[in-house]
Amino acid sequence: QPIDRRALQKEVQIHSILKHDNVLAFLGSVEYAASAPDNYVRGLYILLELCAGGDLFDKIAPDVGVDEDLAHFYFTQLMSGLTYIHGQGVTHRDIKPDNVILEANGGLKLVDLGVARLRLAEEFAEAEAPGTAGYKAPEMYAGESGDAATDQFALGVTLYRLFTRTYPWGEVDP
């Protein structure tokens, strides 16, 4: 599948304005064009903070979930990061445990702003509703572009999965 250059540039633009403890830190970007030195691969590189704790989904025990205290610890950080990005006019549009990574000390970071949307920004047509099946709000399937409410819907599904590791309505086809 060809790389959507505009989508990458939009991700860089959005990520560069977000500075919060619960959002993966954007360190910069660099682009190597056709005239790059031989030992460089042509392309756009996004430099991000390193987090060595894995993703949140890895912490959810099969058929058990996580205990209430740990779920509260993670969820409050997730809410803090999401509240911040919404305050900056950004909708994530793909909230799920796989897009939440952990620092070695357990601190939580929102990641993957590839389908994020900047409110009031000109959007290009999307072939399908962004996000991941099982986390998308029903209105996303009806062609809406997603807003803070659709992120909150996905946040609720994520909280449910923290406790159960299942979806509220059974298994979902990808």
Disulfide bonds with the S-S distance in Angstrom:
none
